[in-house]
Amino acid sequence: MSGRLYLCATPIGNLEDITLRVLRTLKEVDLIAAEDTRNSIKLLNHFDIKTPMTSYHEYNKIEKAYVLIEKLMTGQDIALITDAGTPGISDPGEELARMCIEAGIEVTSLPGPSACITALTLSGLSTRRFAFEAFLPMDKKERKTILGELAGETRTIILYEAPHRLVRTLEELKEMLGNRRMTLCRELTKKHETAFQTTIQELISYYEKEKPLGECVLVIEGRSRKEIEEEERASWEEISIEQHMEIYENQGIDRREAMKRVAKDRGVTKRDIYRQLL
């Protein structure tokens, strides 16, 4: 019988946010795999947890995963923790979870703190639909591609950013997305927690005078569907109705259906299109 991998969420700031189930599990497992053992020992000492630890991080996530899987196959139970928050979310834990599942090892997730969800609920922006992008890629080409995709995103967007890169990222967001409403969250769950409701441009102006501090979560308003529809209509109006009809008819669509689609594209009735074609 193989052991089980426990993905244990740990506090993102306030130690009181750890769950009773996570505390019990960390005490009962055979081994704790931690992103940074120097950071995690503070958490374990605070709760008087004596379970042995080993490191599991971005730079050993594949080779160390094989070592941990071997231990799991012998029947050991292992808890995976990150520096803060839920393992697997913007974190190398996703690789270990995937490899364990592929190896037939049972994986379970113990819910708890997560910076992206905490920031989203604090933002005052729409929470029904959201796109979590974590940290933008450092590669310039890939970064530009992602920002281009986000420019058309209608869901609320959540990004992570380090303070020394914050202004540069805000400037790129302003260029690609325009001046959207957003909320900047800092020091989440800590004494000096802030959720700054503002706009991208206002935040850029603010940090021209102030030095960015602390890890940041950016929650940005998605693009308005109404705005997208208006832009699409405007682009269709640049060509004649006859040319618009030809686009659909050249696809093998019959004239009646083509008129219906042209009317929808232009935000008018099918009768309006019929009259203009006559």
DRENMAR-336067 format. One line per field, with one value per residue (C-alpha): residue number from 1; residue in three letters; x, y, z. Coordinates in steps of 0.001 Angstrom, whole numbers. Layout:
N
pos <- NUM	...
code <- ALA	...
east <- X	...
north <- Y	...
up <- Z	...
***
This chain:
278
pos <- 1	2	3	4	5	6	7	8	9	10	11	12	13	14	15	16	17	18	19	20	21	22	23	24	25	26	27	28	29	30	31	32	33	34	35	36	37	38	39	40	41	42	43	44	45	46	47	48	49	50	51	52	53	54	55	56	57	58	59	60	61	62	63	64	65	66	67	68	69	70	71	72	73	74	75	76	77	78	79	80	81	82	83	84	85	86	87	88	89	90	91	92	93	94	95	96	97	98	99	100	101	102	103	104	105	106	107	108	109	110	111	112	113	114	115	116	117	118	119	120	121	122	123	124	125	126	127	128	129	130	131	132	133	134	135	136	137	138	139	140	141	142	143	144	145	146	147	148	149	150	151	152	153	154	155	156	157	158	159	160	161	162	163	164	165	166	167	168	169	170	171	172	173	174	175	176	177	178	179	180	181	182	183	184	185	186	187	188	189	190	191	192	193	194	195	196	197	198	199	200	201	202	203	204	205	206	207	208	209	210	211	212	213	214	215	216	217	218	219	220	221	222	223	224	225	226	227	228	229	230	231	232	233	234	235	236	237	238	239	240	241	242	243	244	245	246	247	248	249	250	251	252	253	254	255	256	257	258	259	260	261	262	263	264	265	266	267	268	269	270	271	272	273	274	275	276	277	278
code <- MET	SER	GLY	ARG	LEU	TYR	LEU	CYS	ALA	THR	PRO	ILE	GLY	ASN	LEU	GLU	ASP	ILE	THR	LEU	ARG	VAL	LEU	ARG	THR	LEU	LYS	GLU	VAL	ASP	LEU	ILE	ALA	ALA	GLU	ASP	THR	ARG	ASN	SER	ILE	LYS	LEU	LEU	ASN	HIS	PHE	ASP	ILE	LYS	THR	PRO	MET	THR	SER	TYR	HIS	GLU	TYR	ASN	LYS	ILE	GLU	LYS	ALA	TYR	VAL	LEU	ILE	GLU	LYS	LEU	MET	THR	GLY	GLN	ASP	ILE	ALA	LEU	ILE	THR	ASP	ALA	GLY	THR	PRO	GLY	ILE	SER	ASP	PRO	GLY	GLU	GLU	LEU	ALA	ARG	MET	CYS	ILE	GLU	ALA	GLY	ILE	GLU	VAL	THR	SER	LEU	PRO	GLY	PRO	SER	ALA	CYS	ILE	THR	ALA	LEU	THR	LEU	SER	GLY	LEU	SER	THR	ARG	ARG	PHE	ALA	PHE	GLU	ALA	PHE	LEU	PRO	MET	ASP	LYS	LYS	GLU	ARG	LYS	THR	ILE	LEU	GLY	GLU	LEU	ALA	GLY	GLU	THR	ARG	THR	ILE	ILE	LEU	TYR	GLU	ALA	PRO	HIS	ARG	LEU	VAL	ARG	THR	LEU	GLU	GLU	LEU	LYS	GLU	MET	LEU	GLY	ASN	ARG	ARG	MET	THR	LEU	CYS	ARG	GLU	LEU	THR	LYS	LYS	HIS	GLU	THR	ALA	PHE	GLN	THR	THR	ILE	GLN	GLU	LEU	ILE	SER	TYR	TYR	GLU	LYS	GLU	LYS	PRO	LEU	GLY	GLU	CYS	VAL	LEU	VAL	ILE	GLU	GLY	ARG	SER	ARG	LYS	GLU	ILE	GLU	GLU	GLU	GLU	ARG	ALA	SER	TRP	GLU	GLU	ILE	SER	ILE	GLU	GLN	HIS	MET	GLU	ILE	TYR	GLU	ASN	GLN	GLY	ILE	ASP	ARG	ARG	GLU	ALA	MET	LYS	ARG	VAL	ALA	LYS	ASP	ARG	GLY	VAL	THR	LYS	ARG	ASP	ILE	TYR	ARG	GLN	LEU	LEU
east <- 0	1423	1238	-713	404	-1272	-1273	-1456	-2348	-363	-927	-98	557	-1543	-606	-4137	-5399	-3964	-6661	-6928	-6866	-3580	-2006	-3062	-1812	1580	2038	914	2688	6104	7709	7025	8257	8704	9494	11979	12813	14337	11010	8822	10737	9342	5801	6518	8232	5321	2914	5415	5510	8530	7962	11130	11383	12982	13227	11085	11300	11413	15012	14682	10986	11475	14421	13192	9693	11073	12699	9442	7428	9767	9071	5337	5462	6942	3902	5106	2670	4059	2707	3651	3724	4709	6172	2664	-715	-1911	626	237	-1035	1779	4042	6162	3795	1705	4493	4637	839	751	3557	1967	-1384	340	2086	-1226	-509	-3445	-3328	-5583	-5746	-6382	-8020	-6910	-5333	-4728	-3569	-5427	-8835	-8266	-7403	-10334	-12870	-11354	-11221	-14796	-14692	-16738	-15978	-18284	-15740	-12008	-8734	-5726	-2459	-57	3303	3645	6458	9863	10491	9610	7920	5858	4993	3697	1607	4	-713	-2301	-4607	-5496	-6419	-9562	-10322	-13834	-13262	-11668	-7882	-5616	-1831	1029	3962	7115	7556	10680	8811	5447	5707	7015	4153	1572	2921	2675	-868	-1868	-430	-2101	-5337	-6018	-6813	-8925	-10351	-8271	-7466	-3927	-3695	-691	239	-2799	-4039	-1304	-1568	-1058	-3222	-4350	-6757	-6332	-9281	-7966	-7146	-3988	-3004	-3665	-1465	1356	1151	1128	4307	6129	6376	6201	8445	6560	6853	5705	4475	1477	-1693	-3260	-6972	-8000	-11443	-12264	-13159	-16775	-18722	-20683	-17449	-16334	-19670	-19531	-16018	-17085	-20066	-17849	-15447	-18321	-19577	-16289	-17462	-20673	-23603	-23051	-19423	-20553	-23066	-20386	-18209	-20901	-22176	-18613	-18612	-21562	-24158	-27538	-28741	-31436	-29001	-26339	-28783	-29536	-25840	-25132	-28009	-26642	-23107	-24387	-26882	-29903	-32907	-32938	-35632	-33231	-30649	-33274	-34455	-30922	-30074	-33189
north <- 0	3356	6410	9568	13051	15875	19350	21560	25248	27433	31055	33902	36208	35626	32362	32054	31221	27696	25037	22415	19706	20987	21136	17559	16338	18032	16268	12841	12483	10848	13739	17375	18619	22396	25040	26712	24770	27881	29672	26688	25833	29047	27820	24341	25695	28048	25105	22692	20324	17978	16149	15852	18191	18058	20749	20728	23843	25219	24146	20492	19914	17038	15098	15508	14449	11001	10727	11649	9256	6408	7199	7345	3973	2415	3555	6872	9782	13162	16679	19331	22965	26158	29326	30786	29759	26691	24304	24010	27568	29444	26909	23840	21635	21178	18993	16711	16358	15495	12940	11290	10977	9456	6983	5948	7579	9125	12921	15034	18809	20420	23803	27023	30421	31575	35091	35233	34398	36643	39575	38906	38970	42213	43952	45167	43942	41143	37755	35563	35026	35600	34793	34044	34735	34667	36258	37434	35618	37311	36486	39655	37903	35588	38468	40570	37642	37134	40861	40854	38020	39811	42972	41234	39384	40074	38307	39958	39514	38573	39038	38675	41085	41860	45467	46196	45271	46804	50152	48543	46046	48782	50762	47694	47037	50649	50393	47058	47153	50869	52685	50048	50079	47903	47079	46711	44367	44291	42669	40397	39073	41039	44037	46607	44922	47312	46988	50142	50671	52837	52850	51746	55341	56627	53881	54717	58366	57357	55304	58153	59605	56500	53436	50145	47790	44228	41451	42694	41169	43161	42650	44301	44879	42788	44409	45450	43204	46258	48012	44982	44801	48520	48139	45148	47074	50029	47772	46270	49733	50396	48136	48229	45911	44236	43461	42269	39908	38560	37512	35108	34035	33126	30699	28859	30438	31014	34590	34528	33366	35788	38693	37525	37452	40824	42349	40902	42142	45661	45763	46311	44256	41851	44023	47011	44973	43764	47299	48604	45750	46563
up <- 0	-1025	1175	504	-561	1368	-199	2904	2663	5078	6197	3816	6731	9822	11554	12981	9484	9541	9848	12576	9912	8469	11941	12686	9313	9648	12985	11731	8368	8056	6175	5248	1853	2126	-481	1899	5047	6657	6330	7209	10396	11909	11254	12629	15724	16410	16517	18142	15167	15169	11859	9693	6714	3280	602	-2527	-4695	-8247	-8850	-7797	-8517	-10987	-9574	-5986	-7026	-7962	-4527	-2779	-4944	-3947	-283	-938	-2708	436	2416	3841	4027	2920	3411	865	1996	238	1777	1973	620	-1247	-2858	-6619	-7135	-8879	-7205	-8153	-6150	-9296	-10741	-7716	-7623	-11330	-11082	-8033	-9792	-12835	-10522	-8982	-5622	-3781	-3564	-1366	-904	2477	1748	3343	2576	-989	-1866	-5193	-3693	-671	-2955	-5285	-2471	-1127	-4501	-4872	-8488	-10028	-8430	-10551	-13330	-13048	-14810	-12598	-14424	-11401	-12333	-15923	-17789	-17884	-21550	-23487	-26411	-24233	-21899	-24799	-26042	-22626	-22223	-25684	-24616	-21385	-23337	-24575	-21332	-20016	-16688	-13663	-13941	-11015	-11198	-8726	-8831	-6860	-5674	-7759	-10975	-10081	-11910	-15096	-15059	-14439	-17404	-19636	-18430	-19164	-22678	-23507	-21479	-21167	-17942	-16165	-12664	-10351	-6743	-5418	-2415	-91	3223	2992	6377	8182	10506	7740	5090	2345	-562	-2644	-5049	-7876	-11600	-13386	-14218	-10698	-9300	-11720	-10637	-6971	-7295	-9032	-5503	-3314	-3264	-3862	-891	-240	-2498	-4474	-5857	-8709	-9331	-12602	-14070	-17127	-20401	-20901	-23288	-24397	-25368	-27382	-29214	-30048	-31466	-33548	-34926	-35760	-37677	-39718	-40604	-42404	-45236	-47238	-46514	-49892	-48972	-45562	-47185	-49530	-46568	-45378	-48795	-49836	-46896	-48463	-46159	-47827	-48360	-45685	-42996	-44244	-43816	-40287	-39380	-40973	-38996	-35762	-36515	-37129	-34289	-36553	-37653	-40584	-42169	-42106	-44022	-46514	-47217	-47740	-50105	-52163
***
